[in-house]
Amino acid sequence: MILNYLLYINTFKIVSENNININLKCILKNEIKKSKNASFKGKLYYN
């Protein structure tokens, strides 16, 4: 019973960490897109 519980906690930790990593990657991708768009707009604006 206790072993099962520990395994459950460990798998839950791993899954939640993976979800956090995926969310961070998505956020980073969006930020990179935003900054690229902003710099592109800036170039258009200045030229």
Order of alpha helices (4+ residues) and beta strands (2+ residues): alpha
